[in-house]
Amino acid sequence: MKTITTVLILIVACACNTGQKAEVNFVAYTNYFVKNTVEVSDTGEYLHIKSMEEFKKVFGVAATMSEQNWLQESDFNDKVVIAILKNYGNNAYKLKITGINRVKNRLVVDYEYTLETEGLSHNSTGYTAVLLNKHGCQTVKFYENGKFAYDLILEN
């Protein structure tokens, strides 16, 4: 059995066409999980998802007692999803976005990846993902615990 930790972040604004550094507001979602058919390397995966069809290949719906927030097909008309997937192994980690900024044509995503519990009886995969406007963003730089982790090119 695979236990999944899930968080989905909605970015409400990303102009990505100014030269100044600007903080990007976001809202967390928790109603998805990484499907067990998705392979995640030990270093993690950084994905650019451009359609609901692509999204459904990676994520399943996880209905909970909390408020239900779902992506809609129409969200992909002018937005894309950027996701970080991590293979937790038999440990429990916390994967949390701590800040998103835009600088010129780039988003800078800072996130924490910290160990919470070791030696669980099962393996798990966790993720965090952001839904953002397409307005001129060309790359996303990810920083894990303050260190550069990955440079993702946003393809059309």
MINU-78585 format. One record per residue: residue in three letters; chain; x, y, z of N, C-alpha, C, O in turn. Coordinates in nm, 2 decimals, always signed. Example, Ala and Ser with C-alpha at 12.3 -4.5 7.8 and 13.67 -1.06 7.14 Angstrom:
<sites>
SITE | type | mol | n.xx | n.yy | n.zz | ca.xx | ca.yy | ca.zz | c.xx | c.yy | c.zz | o.xx | o.yy | o.zz
SITE | ALA | A | +1.32 | -0.57 | +0.78 | +1.23 | -0.45 | +0.78 | +1.32 | -0.33 | +0.78 | +1.42 | -0.33 | +0.85
SITE | SER | A | +1.28 | -0.22 | +0.71 | +1.37 | -0.11 | +0.71 | +1.29 | +0.00 | +0.79 | +1.34 | +0.11 | +0.80
</sites>
This chain:
<sites>
SITE | type | mol | n.xx | n.yy | n.zz | ca.xx | ca.yy | ca.zz | c.xx | c.yy | c.zz | o.xx | o.yy | o.zz
SITE | MET | A | +0.08 | -0.12 | +0.00 | +0.00 | +0.00 | +0.00 | +0.09 | +0.12 | +0.00 | +0.19 | +0.13 | +0.07
SITE | LYS | A | +0.05 | +0.22 | -0.07 | +0.13 | +0.34 | -0.09 | +0.05 | +0.46 | -0.02 | -0.06 | +0.49 | -0.07
SITE | THR | A | +0.11 | +0.52 | +0.08 | +0.05 | +0.64 | +0.14 | +0.11 | +0.76 | +0.07 | +0.23 | +0.77 | +0.04
SITE | ILE | A | +0.02 | +0.86 | +0.04 | +0.06 | +0.98 | -0.03 | +0.03 | +1.10 | +0.05 | -0.08 | +1.11 | +0.11
SITE | THR | A | +0.13 | +1.19 | +0.05 | +0.11 | +1.32 | +0.11 | +0.08 | +1.42 | -0.01 | +0.16 | +1.42 | -0.10
SITE | THR | A | -0.02 | +1.50 | +0.00 | -0.05 | +1.59 | -0.11 | -0.08 | +1.73 | -0.07 | -0.14 | +1.76 | +0.03
SITE | VAL | A | -0.03 | +1.82 | -0.15 | -0.06 | +1.96 | -0.14 | -0.06 | +2.02 | -0.28 | +0.03 | +1.99 | -0.36
SITE | LEU | A | -0.16 | +2.10 | -0.32 | -0.17 | +2.16 | -0.44 | -0.18 | +2.31 | -0.42 | -0.26 | +2.35 | -0.34
SITE | ILE | A | -0.10 | +2.39 | -0.48 | -0.09 | +2.53 | -0.46 | -0.14 | +2.60 | -0.58 | -0.10 | +2.57 | -0.70
SITE | LEU | A | -0.23 | +2.70 | -0.56 | -0.29 | +2.78 | -0.67 | -0.22 | +2.91 | -0.67 | -0.23 | +2.99 | -0.57
SITE | ILE | A | -0.15 | +2.95 | -0.77 | -0.10 | +3.08 | -0.78 | -0.20 | +3.17 | -0.85 | -0.25 | +3.14 | -0.96
SITE | VAL | A | -0.23 | +3.28 | -0.78 | -0.34 | +3.37 | -0.83 | -0.29 | +3.48 | -0.93 | -0.37 | +3.54 | -1.00
SITE | ALA | A | -0.16 | +3.50 | -0.93 | -0.11 | +3.60 | -1.02 | +0.03 | +3.57 | -1.06 | +0.12 | +3.54 | -0.98
SITE | CYS | A | +0.06 | +3.58 | -1.19 | +0.20 | +3.57 | -1.24 | +0.22 | +3.64 | -1.37 | +0.20 | +3.58 | -1.48
SITE | ALA | A | +0.25 | +3.76 | -1.37 | +0.27 | +3.84 | -1.49 | +0.40 | +3.80 | -1.56 | +0.40 | +3.79 | -1.68
SITE | CYS | A | +0.50 | +3.77 | -1.49 | +0.63 | +3.72 | -1.54 | +0.69 | +3.81 | -1.65 | +0.77 | +3.76 | -1.73
SITE | ASN | A | +0.65 | +3.93 | -1.66 | +0.70 | +4.01 | -1.77 | +0.76 | +4.14 | -1.72 | +0.79 | +4.24 | -1.80
SITE | THR | A | +0.78 | +4.16 | -1.59 | +0.84 | +4.27 | -1.53 | +0.98 | +4.24 | -1.49 | +1.01 | +4.12 | -1.47
SITE | GLY | A | +1.07 | +4.33 | -1.48 | +1.21 | +4.31 | -1.44 | +1.23 | +4.31 | -1.29 | +1.33 | +4.26 | -1.25
SITE | GLN | A | +1.13 | +4.35 | -1.22 | +1.14 | +4.35 | -1.07 | +1.10 | +4.22 | -1.01 | +1.02 | +4.15 | -1.07
SITE | LYS | A | +1.16 | +4.20 | -0.89 | +1.12 | +4.08 | -0.82 | +0.99 | +4.11 | -0.75 | +0.97 | +4.21 | -0.69
SITE | ALA | A | +0.89 | +4.02 | -0.77 | +0.76 | +4.04 | -0.71 | +0.71 | +3.90 | -0.65 | +0.72 | +3.80 | -0.71
SITE | GLU | A | +0.66 | +3.91 | -0.53 | +0.60 | +3.79 | -0.46 | +0.48 | +3.75 | -0.53 | +0.40 | +3.84 | -0.57
SITE | VAL | A | +0.46 | +3.62 | -0.54 | +0.34 | +3.57 | -0.60 | +0.25 | +3.50 | -0.50 | +0.30 | +3.42 | -0.42
SITE | ASN | A | +0.13 | +3.54 | -0.49 | +0.03 | +3.49 | -0.39 | -0.01 | +3.35 | -0.43 | -0.02 | +3.32 | -0.55
SITE | PHE | A | -0.04 | +3.26 | -0.34 | -0.08 | +3.12 | -0.37 | -0.18 | +3.07 | -0.27 | -0.17 | +3.12 | -0.15
SITE | VAL | A | -0.25 | +2.97 | -0.30 | -0.35 | +2.90 | -0.21 | -0.32 | +2.75 | -0.22 | -0.30 | +2.70 | -0.33
SITE | ALA | A | -0.32 | +2.69 | -0.11 | -0.29 | +2.54 | -0.10 | -0.42 | +2.46 | -0.12 | -0.53 | +2.49 | -0.08
SITE | TYR | A | -0.40 | +2.35 | -0.20 | -0.50 | +2.25 | -0.22 | -0.45 | +2.11 | -0.17 | -0.33 | +2.09 | -0.18
SITE | THR | A | -0.54 | +2.03 | -0.12 | -0.50 | +1.90 | -0.06 | -0.58 | +1.78 | -0.11 | -0.58 | +1.68 | -0.05
SITE | ASN | A | -0.65 | +1.80 | -0.22 | -0.74 | +1.69 | -0.27 | -0.69 | +1.61 | -0.38 | -0.77 | +1.56 | -0.47
SITE | TYR | A | -0.56 | +1.58 | -0.39 | -0.51 | +1.50 | -0.50 | -0.40 | +1.41 | -0.44 | -0.35 | +1.44 | -0.33
SITE | PHE | A | -0.36 | +1.30 | -0.51 | -0.25 | +1.21 | -0.47 | -0.18 | +1.17 | -0.60 | -0.23 | +1.18 | -0.71
SITE | VAL | A | -0.05 | +1.14 | -0.58 | +0.03 | +1.09 | -0.69 | -0.01 | +0.94 | -0.72 | +0.00 | +0.86 | -0.62
SITE | LYS | A | -0.05 | +0.91 | -0.84 | -0.09 | +0.77 | -0.87 | +0.03 | +0.68 | -0.86 | +0.15 | +0.72 | -0.88
SITE | ASN | A | +0.00 | +0.56 | -0.81 | +0.11 | +0.46 | -0.79 | +0.17 | +0.41 | -0.92 | +0.27 | +0.33 | -0.92
SITE | THR | A | +0.12 | +0.45 | -1.04 | +0.18 | +0.41 | -1.16 | +0.29 | +0.51 | -1.21 | +0.36 | +0.49 | -1.31
SITE | VAL | A | +0.30 | +0.62 | -1.13 | +0.40 | +0.72 | -1.17 | +0.53 | +0.69 | -1.10 | +0.54 | +0.67 | -0.98
SITE | GLU | A | +0.64 | +0.68 | -1.18 | +0.77 | +0.65 | -1.12 | +0.84 | +0.78 | -1.09 | +0.84 | +0.87 | -1.16
SITE | VAL | A | +0.89 | +0.78 | -0.96 | +0.96 | +0.90 | -0.91 | +1.10 | +0.86 | -0.87 | +1.12 | +0.77 | -0.79
SITE | SER | A | +1.20 | +0.93 | -0.93 | +1.34 | +0.90 | -0.90 | +1.37 | +0.94 | -0.76 | +1.30 | +1.01 | -0.69
SITE | ASP | A | +1.49 | +0.90 | -0.71 | +1.53 | +0.93 | -0.57 | +1.56 | +1.08 | -0.56 | +1.55 | +1.14 | -0.45
SITE | THR | A | +1.59 | +1.15 | -0.67 | +1.62 | +1.29 | -0.66 | +1.49 | +1.37 | -0.69 | +1.49 | +1.50 | -0.67
SITE | GLY | A | +1.38 | +1.31 | -0.72 | +1.25 | +1.37 | -0.74 | +1.23 | +1.41 | -0.89 | +1.32 | +1.39 | -0.97
SITE | GLU | A | +1.11 | +1.45 | -0.92 | +1.07 | +1.49 | -1.05 | +1.01 | +1.63 | -1.05 | +0.94 | +1.67 | -0.95
SITE | TYR | A | +1.03 | +1.71 | -1.15 | +0.98 | +1.84 | -1.17 | +0.91 | +1.85 | -1.30 | +0.97 | +1.83 | -1.40
SITE | LEU | A | +0.78 | +1.87 | -1.29 | +0.69 | +1.85 | -1.41 | +0.62 | +1.98 | -1.45 | +0.59 | +2.07 | -1.37
SITE | HIS | A | +0.61 | +2.00 | -1.58 | +0.53 | +2.10 | -1.64 | +0.41 | +2.04 | -1.70 | +0.42 | +1.97 | -1.80
SITE | ILE | A | +0.29 | +2.06 | -1.65 | +0.17 | +1.99 | -1.69 | +0.08 | +2.09 | -1.76 | +0.04 | +2.19 | -1.70
SITE | LYS | A | +0.05 | +2.07 | -1.89 | -0.02 | +2.17 | -1.97 | -0.17 | +2.14 | -2.00 | -0.24 | +2.22 | -2.06
SITE | SER | A | -0.22 | +2.02 | -1.95 | -0.36 | +1.99 | -1.98 | -0.42 | +1.91 | -1.86 | -0.34 | +1.85 | -1.79
SITE | MET | A | -0.55 | +1.90 | -1.86 | -0.61 | +1.82 | -1.76 | -0.58 | +1.67 | -1.79 | -0.57 | +1.59 | -1.69
SITE | GLU | A | -0.57 | +1.63 | -1.91 | -0.54 | +1.50 | -1.95 | -0.40 | +1.46 | -1.89 | -0.39 | +1.35 | -1.84
SITE | GLU | A | -0.30 | +1.55 | -1.91 | -0.17 | +1.52 | -1.85 | -0.18 | +1.51 | -1.70 | -0.11 | +1.42 | -1.64
SITE | PHE | A | -0.25 | +1.60 | -1.64 | -0.27 | +1.61 | -1.49 | -0.32 | +1.47 | -1.44 | -0.27 | +1.42 | -1.34
SITE | LYS | A | -0.43 | +1.42 | -1.51 | -0.49 | +1.30 | -1.46 | -0.40 | +1.17 | -1.48 | -0.42 | +1.07 | -1.41
SITE | LYS | A | -0.30 | +1.18 | -1.56 | -0.20 | +1.07 | -1.58 | -0.11 | +1.06 | -1.45 | -0.06 | +0.96 | -1.42
SITE | VAL | A | -0.09 | +1.18 | -1.38 | -0.01 | +1.18 | -1.27 | -0.08 | +1.18 | -1.14 | -0.04 | +1.11 | -1.04
SITE | PHE | A | -0.20 | +1.25 | -1.13 | -0.27 | +1.27 | -1.00 | -0.41 | +1.21 | -1.01 | -0.48 | +1.21 | -1.11
SITE | GLY | A | -0.45 | +1.16 | -0.89 | -0.58 | +1.11 | -0.87 | -0.65 | +1.19 | -0.77 | -0.59 | +1.27 | -0.70
SITE | VAL | A | -0.78 | +1.18 | -0.76 | -0.87 | +1.26 | -0.67 | -0.87 | +1.20 | -0.54 | -0.89 | +1.08 | -0.52
SITE | ALA | A | -0.84 | +1.28 | -0.43 | -0.85 | +1.23 | -0.29 | -0.95 | +1.31 | -0.21 | -0.92 | +1.41 | -0.15
SITE | ALA | A | -1.07 | +1.26 | -0.22 | -1.18 | +1.33 | -0.14 | -1.15 | +1.32 | +0.01 | -1.12 | +1.21 | +0.06
SITE | THR | A | -1.16 | +1.43 | +0.08 | -1.14 | +1.43 | +0.22 | -1.26 | +1.50 | +0.29 | -1.35 | +1.55 | +0.22
SITE | MET | A | -1.26 | +1.51 | +0.42 | -1.36 | +1.58 | +0.49 | -1.33 | +1.73 | +0.49 | -1.42 | +1.81 | +0.52
SITE | SER | A | -1.22 | +1.78 | +0.44 | -1.19 | +1.92 | +0.43 | -1.26 | +1.98 | +0.31 | -1.32 | +1.91 | +0.23
SITE | GLU | A | -1.25 | +2.11 | +0.30 | -1.31 | +2.18 | +0.18 | -1.26 | +2.12 | +0.05 | -1.13 | +2.10 | +0.04
SITE | GLN | A | -1.34 | +2.09 | -0.04 | -1.31 | +2.03 | -0.17 | -1.27 | +2.13 | -0.27 | -1.36 | +2.21 | -0.31
SITE | ASN | A | -1.15 | +2.14 | -0.32 | -1.10 | +2.23 | -0.42 | -1.05 | +2.14 | -0.54 | -0.96 | +2.06 | -0.52
SITE | TRP | A | -1.10 | +2.16 | -0.66 | -1.06 | +2.08 | -0.77 | -1.02 | +2.16 | -0.89 | -1.07 | +2.27 | -0.91
SITE | LEU | A | -0.92 | +2.12 | -0.96 | -0.89 | +2.18 | -1.09 | -1.00 | +2.15 | -1.19 | -1.06 | +2.05 | -1.19
SITE | GLN | A | -1.02 | +2.25 | -1.28 | -1.12 | +2.23 | -1.38 | -1.04 | +2.23 | -1.52 | -0.93 | +2.28 | -1.53
SITE | GLU | A | -1.11 | +2.17 | -1.62 | -1.05 | +2.17 | -1.75 | -1.02 | +2.31 | -1.80 | -0.92 | +2.33 | -1.86
SITE | SER | A | -1.11 | +2.40 | -1.77 | -1.10 | +2.54 | -1.81 | -0.98 | +2.61 | -1.75 | -0.93 | +2.71 | -1.80
SITE | ASP | A | -0.93 | +2.56 | -1.63 | -0.81 | +2.62 | -1.57 | -0.69 | +2.61 | -1.66 | -0.60 | +2.69 | -1.65
SITE | PHE | A | -0.69 | +2.51 | -1.75 | -0.57 | +2.50 | -1.84 | -0.58 | +2.58 | -1.97 | -0.49 | +2.58 | -2.05
SITE | ASN | A | -0.69 | +2.66 | -1.98 | -0.70 | +2.75 | -2.10 | -0.59 | +2.86 | -2.09 | -0.53 | +2.89 | -2.20
SITE | ASP | A | -0.56 | +2.91 | -1.97 | -0.46 | +3.01 | -1.96 | -0.36 | +2.99 | -1.85 | -0.29 | +3.08 | -1.80
SITE | LYS | A | -0.36 | +2.86 | -1.80 | -0.27 | +2.83 | -1.69 | -0.21 | +2.69 | -1.71 | -0.25 | +2.61 | -1.80
SITE | VAL | A | -0.10 | +2.67 | -1.64 | -0.03 | +2.54 | -1.64 | -0.01 | +2.50 | -1.49 | -0.01 | +2.58 | -1.40
SITE | VAL | A | +0.03 | +2.37 | -1.48 | +0.06 | +2.32 | -1.34 | +0.21 | +2.28 | -1.34 | +0.26 | +2.22 | -1.44
SITE | ILE | A | +0.28 | +2.33 | -1.24 | +0.42 | +2.29 | -1.22 | +0.42 | +2.21 | -1.09 | +0.36 | +2.25 | -0.99
SITE | ALA | A | +0.48 | +2.09 | -1.10 | +0.47 | +2.00 | -0.98 | +0.61 | +1.95 | -0.94 | +0.70 | +1.93 | -1.02
SITE | ILE | A | +0.63 | +1.93 | -0.81 | +0.74 | +1.87 | -0.75 | +0.69 | +1.73 | -0.70 | +0.60 | +1.73 | -0.61
SITE | LEU | A | +0.75 | +1.62 | -0.74 | +0.72 | +1.49 | -0.69 | +0.84 | +1.44 | -0.61 | +0.95 | +1.45 | -0.66
SITE | LYS | A | +0.82 | +1.38 | -0.50 | +0.93 | +1.33 | -0.42 | +0.90 | +1.19 | -0.37 | +0.79 | +1.16 | -0.33
SITE | ASN | A | +1.00 | +1.10 | -0.39 | +0.99 | +0.96 | -0.34 | +1.03 | +0.96 | -0.19 | +1.15 | +0.97 | -0.16
SITE | TYR | A | +0.94 | +0.94 | -0.10 | +0.96 | +0.94 | +0.04 | +1.03 | +0.81 | +0.09 | +1.08 | +0.81 | +0.20
SITE | GLY | A | +1.02 | +0.71 | +0.01 | +1.06 | +0.58 | +0.07 | +0.98 | +0.54 | +0.18 | +0.86 | +0.56 | +0.18
SITE | ASN | A | +1.04 | +0.48 | +0.29 | +0.96 | +0.44 | +0.41 | +0.97 | +0.55 | +0.52 | +0.96 | +0.51 | +0.64
SITE | ASN | A | +0.99 | +0.67 | +0.48 | +1.00 | +0.78 | +0.58 | +0.88 | +0.88 | +0.55 | +0.83 | +0.88 | +0.44
SITE | ALA | A | +0.85 | +0.96 | +0.64 | +0.75 | +1.07 | +0.62 | +0.82 | +1.20 | +0.62 | +0.90 | +1.24 | +0.71
SITE | TYR | A | +0.80 | +1.28 | +0.51 | +0.86 | +1.41 | +0.50 | +0.76 | +1.52 | +0.49 | +0.64 | +1.49 | +0.46
SITE | LYS | A | +0.80 | +1.64 | +0.51 | +0.71 | +1.75 | +0.49 | +0.77 | +1.82 | +0.36 | +0.88 | +1.86 | +0.36
SITE | LEU | A | +0.68 | +1.84 | +0.27 | +0.71 | +1.91 | +0.14 | +0.62 | +2.03 | +0.13 | +0.50 | +2.02 | +0.11
SITE | LYS | A | +0.68 | +2.15 | +0.15 | +0.60 | +2.27 | +0.16 | +0.66 | +2.39 | +0.08 | +0.78 | +2.42 | +0.10
SITE | ILE | A | +0.59 | +2.46 | +0.00 | +0.63 | +2.58 | -0.07 | +0.63 | +2.69 | +0.04 | +0.53 | +2.72 | +0.10
SITE | THR | A | +0.75 | +2.76 | +0.05 | +0.76 | +2.86 | +0.14 | +0.76 | +3.00 | +0.08 | +0.74 | +3.10 | +0.14
SITE | GLY | A | +0.77 | +3.01 | -0.06 | +0.76 | +3.13 | -0.13 | +0.77 | +3.11 | -0.28 | +0.85 | +3.03 | -0.32
SITE | ILE | A | +0.71 | +3.20 | -0.35 | +0.72 | +3.20 | -0.49 | +0.73 | +3.35 | -0.54 | +0.65 | +3.43 | -0.50
SITE | ASN | A | +0.84 | +3.38 | -0.61 | +0.86 | +3.51 | -0.67 | +0.87 | +3.50 | -0.82 | +0.91 | +3.40 | -0.87
SITE | ARG | A | +0.85 | +3.62 | -0.88 | +0.87 | +3.63 | -1.02 | +0.98 | +3.73 | -1.05 | +0.98 | +3.84 | -0.99
SITE | VAL | A | +1.07 | +3.70 | -1.14 | +1.18 | +3.79 | -1.18 | +1.19 | +3.78 | -1.33 | +1.23 | +3.67 | -1.38
SITE | LYS | A | +1.16 | +3.88 | -1.40 | +1.16 | +3.88 | -1.55 | +1.08 | +3.77 | -1.60 | +0.96 | +3.77 | -1.57
SITE | ASN | A | +1.13 | +3.68 | -1.68 | +1.06 | +3.57 | -1.74 | +1.06 | +3.44 | -1.66 | +1.05 | +3.33 | -1.71
SITE | ARG | A | +1.09 | +3.45 | -1.53 | +1.12 | +3.33 | -1.45 | +1.04 | +3.34 | -1.32 | +1.03 | +3.44 | -1.26
SITE | LEU | A | +1.00 | +3.22 | -1.28 | +0.95 | +3.20 | -1.14 | +1.06 | +3.14 | -1.06 | +1.13 | +3.05 | -1.10
SITE | VAL | A | +1.06 | +3.18 | -0.93 | +1.16 | +3.12 | -0.84 | +1.07 | +3.06 | -0.73 | +1.00 | +3.13 | -0.65
SITE | VAL | A | +1.08 | +2.93 | -0.71 | +1.00 | +2.86 | -0.61 | +1.09 | +2.81 | -0.50 | +1.18 | +2.73 | -0.53
SITE | ASP | A | +1.07 | +2.85 | -0.38 | +1.14 | +2.81 | -0.26 | +1.05 | +2.71 | -0.19 | +0.94 | +2.73 | -0.17
SITE | TYR | A | +1.11 | +2.59 | -0.15 | +1.03 | +2.49 | -0.08 | +1.12 | +2.42 | +0.02 | +1.24 | +2.41 | +0.01
SITE | GLU | A | +1.05 | +2.38 | +0.13 | +1.12 | +2.30 | +0.24 | +1.09 | +2.15 | +0.21 | +0.98 | +2.11 | +0.18
SITE | TYR | A | +1.19 | +2.07 | +0.24 | +1.17 | +1.93 | +0.23 | +1.24 | +1.87 | +0.35 | +1.36 | +1.86 | +0.36
SITE | THR | A | +1.16 | +1.84 | +0.46 | +1.22 | +1.80 | +0.58 | +1.17 | +1.67 | +0.63 | +1.05 | +1.64 | +0.62
SITE | LEU | A | +1.25 | +1.59 | +0.69 | +1.22 | +1.46 | +0.75 | +1.13 | +1.48 | +0.87 | +1.17 | +1.56 | +0.96
SITE | GLU | A | +1.02 | +1.41 | +0.88 | +0.93 | +1.41 | +1.00 | +0.93 | +1.28 | +1.08 | +0.94 | +1.29 | +1.20
SITE | THR | A | +0.93 | +1.17 | +1.01 | +0.93 | +1.04 | +1.08 | +1.01 | +0.94 | +0.99 | +0.99 | +0.93 | +0.87
SITE | GLU | A | +1.09 | +0.86 | +1.06 | +1.17 | +0.75 | +0.99 | +1.11 | +0.62 | +1.01 | +1.04 | +0.59 | +1.11
SITE | GLY | A | +1.13 | +0.52 | +0.92 | +1.10 | +0.38 | +0.94 | +0.95 | +0.35 | +0.94 | +0.91 | +0.27 | +1.03
SITE | LEU | A | +0.88 | +0.40 | +0.85 | +0.74 | +0.36 | +0.84 | +0.73 | +0.22 | +0.78 | +0.82 | +0.17 | +0.73
SITE | SER | A | +0.61 | +0.16 | +0.79 | +0.59 | +0.02 | +0.74 | +0.55 | +0.02 | +0.60 | +0.52 | -0.09 | +0.54
SITE | HIS | A | +0.55 | +0.13 | +0.53 | +0.51 | +0.14 | +0.39 | +0.60 | +0.25 | +0.32 | +0.66 | +0.34 | +0.39
SITE | ASN | A | +0.60 | +0.25 | +0.19 | +0.66 | +0.35 | +0.11 | +0.56 | +0.45 | +0.07 | +0.44 | +0.42 | +0.05
SITE | SER | A | +0.60 | +0.58 | +0.04 | +0.51 | +0.68 | +0.00 | +0.57 | +0.78 | -0.09 | +0.70 | +0.79 | -0.10
SITE | THR | A | +0.49 | +0.85 | -0.16 | +0.53 | +0.96 | -0.25 | +0.45 | +1.08 | -0.22 | +0.33 | +1.08 | -0.19
SITE | GLY | A | +0.52 | +1.19 | -0.22 | +0.46 | +1.32 | -0.19 | +0.47 | +1.42 | -0.30 | +0.56 | +1.40 | -0.39
SITE | TYR | A | +0.39 | +1.52 | -0.30 | +0.41 | +1.62 | -0.40 | +0.36 | +1.76 | -0.35 | +0.29 | +1.77 | -0.25
SITE | THR | A | +0.40 | +1.86 | -0.42 | +0.34 | +1.99 | -0.42 | +0.33 | +2.04 | -0.56 | +0.42 | +2.01 | -0.64
SITE | ALA | A | +0.23 | +2.11 | -0.59 | +0.21 | +2.16 | -0.73 | +0.16 | +2.30 | -0.73 | +0.08 | +2.34 | -0.64
SITE | VAL | A | +0.19 | +2.37 | -0.84 | +0.13 | +2.51 | -0.85 | +0.06 | +2.53 | -0.98 | +0.11 | +2.48 | -1.08
SITE | LEU | A | -0.05 | +2.59 | -0.97 | -0.13 | +2.63 | -1.09 | -0.10 | +2.78 | -1.12 | -0.12 | +2.86 | -1.03
SITE | LEU | A | -0.05 | +2.81 | -1.24 | -0.01 | +2.95 | -1.26 | -0.04 | +3.00 | -1.40 | -0.06 | +2.92 | -1.49
SITE | ASN | A | -0.06 | +3.13 | -1.41 | -0.09 | +3.19 | -1.54 | +0.03 | +3.17 | -1.64 | +0.14 | +3.16 | -1.59
SITE | LYS | A | +0.00 | +3.16 | -1.77 | +0.11 | +3.14 | -1.87 | +0.18 | +3.27 | -1.91 | +0.27 | +3.26 | -1.99
SITE | HIS | A | +0.14 | +3.39 | -1.87 | +0.18 | +3.52 | -1.92 | +0.33 | +3.53 | -1.92 | +0.39 | +3.60 | -1.83
SITE | GLY | A | +0.40 | +3.48 | -2.02 | +0.54 | +3.51 | -2.05 | +0.64 | +3.43 | -1.96 | +0.76 | +3.45 | -1.99
SITE | CYS | A | +0.60 | +3.35 | -1.87 | +0.69 | +3.27 | -1.79 | +0.77 | +3.17 | -1.88 | +0.70 | +3.10 | -1.96
SITE | GLN | A | +0.90 | +3.17 | -1.88 | +0.98 | +3.08 | -1.96 | +1.05 | +2.97 | -1.88 | +1.07 | +2.86 | -1.93
SITE | THR | A | +1.09 | +3.00 | -1.76 | +1.15 | +2.90 | -1.67 | +1.11 | +2.91 | -1.53 | +1.05 | +3.01 | -1.48
SITE | VAL | A | +1.13 | +2.80 | -1.46 | +1.10 | +2.80 | -1.31 | +1.23 | +2.74 | -1.25 | +1.28 | +2.64 | -1.28
SITE | LYS | A | +1.28 | +2.82 | -1.15 | +1.40 | +2.77 | -1.07 | +1.34 | +2.73 | -0.94 | +1.28 | +2.80 | -0.87
SITE | PHE | A | +1.38 | +2.60 | -0.90 | +1.34 | +2.55 | -0.77 | +1.45 | +2.54 | -0.68 | +1.57 | +2.51 | -0.71
SITE | TYR | A | +1.43 | +2.59 | -0.55 | +1.53 | +2.59 | -0.45 | +1.47 | +2.51 | -0.33 | +1.37 | +2.54 | -0.27
SITE | GLU | A | +1.54 | +2.40 | -0.30 | +1.51 | +2.31 | -0.19 | +1.59 | +2.34 | -0.07 | +1.71 | +2.33 | -0.07
SITE | ASN | A | +1.52 | +2.38 | +0.04 | +1.59 | +2.42 | +0.16 | +1.71 | +2.52 | +0.14 | +1.81 | +2.51 | +0.20
SITE | GLY | A | +1.68 | +2.61 | +0.05 | +1.77 | +2.72 | +0.02 | +1.88 | +2.69 | -0.08 | +1.96 | +2.78 | -0.12
SITE | LYS | A | +1.88 | +2.57 | -0.13 | +1.99 | +2.53 | -0.23 | +1.92 | +2.50 | -0.37 | +1.81 | +2.45 | -0.37
SITE | PHE | A | +1.98 | +2.55 | -0.47 | +1.93 | +2.52 | -0.61 | +1.91 | +2.37 | -0.63 | +1.99 | +2.29 | -0.60
SITE | ALA | A | +1.79 | +2.34 | -0.68 | +1.75 | +2.20 | -0.70 | +1.73 | +2.17 | -0.85 | +1.77 | +2.06 | -0.89
SITE | TYR | A | +1.66 | +2.26 | -0.92 | +1.62 | +2.22 | -1.06 | +1.58 | +2.35 | -1.14 | +1.52 | +2.44 | -1.08
SITE | ASP | A | +1.61 | +2.34 | -1.27 | +1.57 | +2.45 | -1.36 | +1.48 | +2.39 | -1.46 | +1.52 | +2.31 | -1.54
SITE | LEU | A | +1.35 | +2.43 | -1.46 | +1.25 | +2.37 | -1.55 | +1.21 | +2.47 | -1.66 | +1.18 | +2.59 | -1.63
SITE | ILE | A | +1.22 | +2.43 | -1.78 | +1.19 | +2.51 | -1.90 | +1.04 | +2.49 | -1.92 | +0.99 | +2.38 | -1.93
SITE | LEU | A | +0.96 | +2.60 | -1.93 | +0.82 | +2.59 | -1.96 | +0.80 | +2.59 | -2.12 | +0.83 | +2.69 | -2.18
SITE | GLU | A | +0.76 | +2.48 | -2.17 | +0.74 | +2.47 | -2.31 | +0.60 | +2.50 | -2.34 | +0.51 | +2.49 | -2.26
SITE | ASN | A | +0.57 | +2.55 | -2.47 | +0.44 | +2.59 | -2.51 | +0.35 | +2.47 | -2.53 | +0.23 | +2.48 | -2.56
</sites>
